[in-house]
Amino acid sequence: MAAFSLKGGRMKIDFLPLRDDTHGEYCLYCHAETVEWIVVDGRKRCTCGSCGREAERAVVVDPRISWWTDSDGEYWHESAGVFVRDPRGRFLFFQRTAFPYRLTVPAGHVERGEDPQRAAARELWEEVGIRDAHGELRLIADEHLKGDTCRRGSDAHRWHAYLLDVDDHRAAGGELTVNEEGEAPLWLTLDQALASRPTFAVERIIDRYSDRLQHAVGRTSGEGL
């Protein structure tokens, strides 16, 4: 049984017992482990078989992904994302159809024991169909972001943000697809993206690292920030 609560706008979660192999999907309201995922008006949501309530997300504990609780009981996840830049200085975004329902870049959770750069390359392939980008990624930011919510119930993420430059063929859509958690891919400037309601993490990375995103050239992620 998991016990958790929202305190001060953050997810506080304690597991009994706390084990790396714990797996469960818990209702935000009644805490029952009876969550079923559904699609409503094109958006992924969940419903609880015990209390019958519907929610945008649940508390998901998955041993395959990198997660931990800090000294205050905050439930943390680790994520990696890629800002894909075209020759005109625009970036690839799409609308999420899973919570949070906002504009985002290709991104996802880092698996337990996975190198964040490899996780970012995997997410690129899984989410937008860009293959074999691992060696081309440049690290832009490594941030601990409280307030970054996800459909798996965490309100805090360690975010690894990378930059990938693509040629006109890729930018024209030669390899681009969007998976089941997204739709409506488009190329925007950073200012246009900020005006279009991006996710918390994407907004913070743009606010803090726009100069690096727009002007970084010729570095690989192994050379540091």
C-alpha positions in Angstrom: 0.0 0.0 0.0 1.3 3.5 -0.9 0.7 6.5 1.2 1.0 9.9 -0.4 -0.3 13.4 -0.3 0.0 16.8 -2.0 1.6 19.3 0.4 2.4 22.8 -0.6 1.7 22.0 -4.3 4.3 19.2 -4.3 3.8 15.4 -4.4 4.9 13.9 -1.1 5.1 10.1 -1.3 6.1 7.4 1.1 6.2 3.8 0.2 5.7 0.9 2.6 8.0 -0.9 2.1 10.3 1.3 0.0 11.9 -0.9 -2.6 13.5 -0.4 -6.0 11.3 -3.1 -7.5 8.0 -1.6 -6.3 5.4 -1.2 -9.1 2.0 0.3 -8.9 -0.5 2.8 -10.3 -2.4 4.7 -7.6 -5.5 6.9 -7.7 -4.7 10.5 -6.8 -7.9 10.7 -4.7 -8.5 7.5 -2.9 -5.0 6.0 -3.2 -6.4 2.7 -4.5 -4.3 0.6 -6.9 -7.2 0.3 -9.4 -6.2 2.8 -12.1 -7.3 2.3 -15.7 -6.0 4.5 -18.5 -8.6 5.9 -21.0 -8.8 8.4 -23.8 -11.3 11.2 -23.6 -11.6 13.7 -26.5 -8.2 12.7 -27.8 -6.5 13.1 -24.4 -5.1 10.4 -22.2 -6.6 10.3 -18.7 -7.2 7.8 -16.0 -10.2 6.5 -14.0 -10.3 4.7 -10.7 -12.1 1.4 -10.4 -12.6 2.0 -6.6 -13.8 5.6 -6.2 -14.9 6.1 -9.8 -13.2 9.5 -10.1 -11.4 10.6 -13.3 -8.1 12.4 -13.3 -5.5 13.7 -15.7 -2.8 11.6 -14.0 -2.0 9.0 -11.4 0.9 8.2 -9.1 2.8 5.6 -11.0 5.7 3.8 -9.4 7.7 2.0 -12.0 11.0 0.2 -11.3 12.1 0.7 -14.9 12.5 4.4 -14.6 14.8 6.5 -12.5 13.0 7.8 -9.5 13.7 8.6 -5.8 12.3 10.5 -2.8 14.4 13.3 -1.2 14.8 14.1 2.5 11.4 16.0 2.5 9.6 13.0 0.9 9.3 14.7 -2.5 8.8 12.2 -5.3 11.4 12.8 -8.1 11.7 11.5 -11.6 14.6 12.0 -14.1 13.9 13.2 -17.6 15.8 13.9 -20.8 14.6 16.1 -23.7 16.0 17.4 -27.0 15.6 20.8 -28.6 15.8 20.0 -32.3 17.0 23.1 -34.3 16.6 23.6 -38.0 18.9 25.6 -40.3 16.6 28.7 -39.8 17.0 28.7 -36.1 13.5 27.3 -35.4 12.8 24.4 -33.0 10.6 21.3 -33.2 7.6 21.3 -30.8 4.4 19.4 -30.6 1.2 19.3 -28.5 1.1 16.7 -25.8 -2.1 14.5 -25.7 -1.1 13.1 -22.3 -0.8 15.3 -19.1 0.5 18.0 -19.1 -1.5 19.0 -22.2 0.9 21.6 -23.4 3.5 22.4 -26.0 6.7 20.3 -25.6 9.9 19.0 -27.2 10.7 15.3 -27.6 11.4 14.2 -24.1 10.7 11.4 -21.6 11.8 9.6 -18.5 15.3 8.2 -18.1 15.3 4.5 -17.4 17.0 3.2 -14.3 20.7 2.9 -15.0 20.4 4.5 -18.4 22.7 7.3 -19.5 20.7 10.5 -19.9 22.2 11.2 -23.4 21.1 7.7 -24.6 17.7 8.3 -23.0 17.4 11.6 -25.0 18.4 9.8 -28.2 15.9 7.0 -27.5 13.1 9.5 -26.9 13.9 11.2 -30.2 13.4 7.9 -32.0 10.3 6.9 -30.1 8.6 10.3 -30.2 9.5 11.9 -33.5 11.3 9.2 -35.5 14.8 10.7 -35.6 17.3 7.8 -35.5 20.9 7.5 -34.4 21.3 11.0 -32.9 23.2 10.0 -29.8 26.6 11.2 -31.0 25.1 14.5 -32.3 23.5 15.7 -29.1 25.0 18.6 -27.2 24.2 19.1 -23.5 22.5 22.4 -22.8 21.3 22.1 -19.3 21.1 19.8 -16.3 18.5 21.2 -13.9 16.5 20.1 -10.8 13.0 21.5 -11.5 10.4 21.5 -8.7 7.0 22.2 -10.1 7.5 20.2 -13.2 4.5 17.9 -13.2 4.0 14.7 -15.2 1.2 12.1 -15.8 3.0 9.6 -13.6 2.4 11.8 -10.5 5.8 13.4 -9.9 6.0 17.2 -9.4 9.8 17.4 -9.5 12.2 16.3 -12.2 15.9 16.3 -12.8 15.9 17.5 -16.5 18.7 16.9 -18.9 18.2 19.2 -22.0 20.1 18.6 -25.2 20.4 20.3 -28.6 20.3 18.6 -32.0 20.9 20.4 -35.3 19.0 18.9 -38.3 19.3 19.5 -42.0 16.6 20.7 -44.3 15.6 17.1 -45.2 14.8 16.2 -41.5 13.3 19.6 -40.9 10.9 19.2 -43.9 9.5 16.1 -42.2 11.6 13.4 -44.0 11.9 11.4 -40.7 9.4 13.1 -38.4 6.4 11.4 -36.8 4.7 12.0 -33.5 3.8 9.1 -31.2 0.5 8.5 -29.4 1.3 11.1 -26.7 1.6 14.0 -29.1 0.1 15.7 -32.2 0.5 18.7 -34.4 4.3 19.0 -34.8 5.5 22.5 -35.8 8.6 24.6 -36.0 8.7 27.7 -33.9 11.2 30.2 -32.7 11.8 30.2 -28.9 9.8 33.4 -28.5 6.9 31.8 -30.4 7.1 28.7 -28.2 7.0 30.8 -25.0 3.8 32.5 -26.3 2.2 29.1 -26.9 1.9 27.6 -23.4 4.8 25.2 -23.2 5.3 22.7 -20.4 6.9 23.9 -17.2 10.2 22.3 -17.9 10.4 23.6 -21.5 9.5 27.1 -20.4 12.2 27.1 -17.7 14.9 25.7 -20.0 14.1 28.3 -22.7 14.0 31.1 -20.1 17.4 30.2 -18.6 19.3 28.8 -21.6 17.9 30.6 -24.7 21.3 32.0 -25.6 22.9 28.5 -25.6 19.9 27.1 -27.5 20.1 29.7 -30.2 23.9 30.1 -30.6 25.6 26.9 -29.5 27.7 25.4 -32.3 30.3 22.7 -32.7 30.2 21.1 -29.2 29.2 17.6 -28.2 27.6 16.7 -24.9 30.9 15.2 -23.7 32.5 18.6 -23.7 30.3 20.0 -20.9 28.2 23.1 -20.6 
